[in-house]
Amino acid sequence: MPSLVLAWLLFVTNLHAQSPAAQAAPDVVSHARAIVASLTAGEFSKVEAQFDDKVKAALPPGRLETLWTGLLDQVGAYKSCSPDSRVVTIGDKQMVITPCDFERAKIDLQIALDPAGRISGLTYRPAGGGGAGRPTLAPPYKVPMYADPSTYTEADATVGSGEWALPATLTMPVGTGPFPAIVLVHGSGPNDRDETVGANKPFKDLATGLASRGIAVLRYEKRTKVYGAKGTTGGDYTVKQEVVDDAVEAVKLLRSEKRIDPSRVFVLGHSLGAMVAPRIAAADPKIAGLIVMAGAARPLEDAMLMQIRYLAMADGTITAEEQAAVDQTQKLVDSVKALKPADAAAGRMIAGAPASYWIDLDAYDPPSAAKAVKVPMLILQGERDYQVTMEDFAKWKAALGPRADVTFHSYATLNHLFVPGSGPSLPAEYQIPGHVDEAVIKDIAAWIAR
């Protein structure tokens, strides 16, 4: 996710199950194709003027141009778009998918329009993508230099069974074992098993890097990616169903593997996954330890507001449009904090998520919850991360610092994905191919070995 804000936007967009391709409505298609024409012509202000409030909040003026430039850096110059578009219904919205040719790739430009004709979603996928798989665009993945493919194998697996079965990959060191093992738990949004973000695949980096050092790694498709809105509309839907239940099932799967030491199965959570890691440990007290990577320590809506303010100030000036986006996000925060149990019982939705989801996370203090977890913990933080900041890291330290079984590391040059860079971190950085820094891999491996 380019940011927690953008990741949440993607999560909201994908909460609604997609229907099969609908008959293309000429007015919707012509509207979307006009937007594509403005986008490919570099007329970004024309496109931004049609954003709905949620997209305005996630993409303040100027951000669209930055993201488009990042796309062109990956796929080359724009050439042309097909005259044929298709329409998919997503809740009360219609997504128009237009195949386009670029110098080095074929891309589907996807524009979601609400009933008023405003842009409620705008993204791109490899041509022919979408549906349950929804692959994200990325250049061909290159194994990081610190990973040695001759030292591990990868095999398909399935986390859970029946209604919520999830496709997975088990990266296993070569040898008889028994090996320690780690389950990787995603951040916000409908993530794939590699936690693909732009041109980066941090979970694949972690899997190959750690397996090269004798640690088995299980990663899986997130429930909201595979099943969309299914099961999310009830008054009791929380992060338990979104994240915790599947992580517990993944731990069970690892314990059943004959070459894995069942007493040395760890959970590594990133971003939202790190935030709820204490809940995963509470649900399965036999977990050997937790690795918290960029663990948010504040309510989700507060993090969204903090990020939108950061992005608005990135160039040193907050424009009127940027201030409007900040104000709109503040209204969302106020709405969330005013929620009552009756709102959850009534099935009220805010920003695409049930009231029950917001209420649950708003009342949750991750560092305080971690105090009750009696297993070793490794807390990791990138110092350039603007989504989960050093302020969050300080909260974890304040809560857990006195414990001898908790280790802390921060990294001066790393961003939210634990990829190195320089200067202030911005969403466009995620369009640049990179890898989780080797220092992180080494620190995790050394901690597991201890």
HUWO-V824268 format. One line per field, one symbol per residue. phi: phi as a letter, one per 40 degrees, with the letter a starting at -180 (. if undefined). psi: psi as a letter, one per 20 degrees, with the letter a starting at -180 (. if undefined). burial: 1 if it has 24 or more other ideal C-beta (glycine too) atoms within 12 Angstrom, else 0. Layout:
# HUWO-V824268
phi->???
psi->???
burial->???
This chain:
# HUWO-V824268
phi->.dacccccdccccccccccddccccdcccccccccdcccccgcccccccbcccccdccbddgccccccccccccbgccbabcccbbbbcbgcbbbcbbcbbbdbabbccbbcbcdcgccbaaabaddgchgccfcccacdcbccccbbdcbabbbcabcgagcbcbcabbcbdchcgcbcabccbcccgcccccfcbfcbbcccdcccccccbgbcbbbaccdcccbfcdgbcccbcacdccbcdccccccdcccccccbcccbbbbbbbfdccdcddcccccaccdcibbbbfccbbddcccccdcccccccdcgbbccccccccccccccdccccccbdcccccgcbbfgbcddcccccccbbdccccdcccbcbbbbaccccccbbcccdccccccbdccccbbbbbbcbccccgbcabgccbdcccccdabdccccdccccccccc
psi->phrhghghgggghjhppprrprpopgggghghhhggggghijmhhhghijqrhghghhnrphhggghghhghhgiaqpfrqqipqqpppncjrpppoopqprhjqppoppopprhjjqoiqoaqrqpiaabhglqqpqrppppqhipoiijrqpqqrpparchkppqrpoopqpribqqrqppppraqrmqrhilpodjqmhhhggghghhikjpqppqrpqgighicipjiirijpaighhggghgghhgggghiphjpoiilprpoqpdhhhhjghhghhhniiphrqoooloqjrqghhhgggghgghhjhjiporhghhhgghhhhhgghggiiqrhhhghikqqpkiqqhhgggghhjpnghghhhiolqqqooqppijpigorhggghggghhihipijppppqphjqahjkpqaqapprhhhiippaqpqhhggghgghggh.
burial->111111111111111101000001000110111111011100010011011111111111111111110111111001001000111111101111111101001111111111001111111111101110011111100001011000110100111100010111111110000011111111111111111111111111111111111111111111111111101110001111111111111111111010111101111111111111111111110011111111111111111111111111010000001100110111011001001000110001111111111111110111101100101111111111111111111011101100000111111001111111100011111111111111111011101100
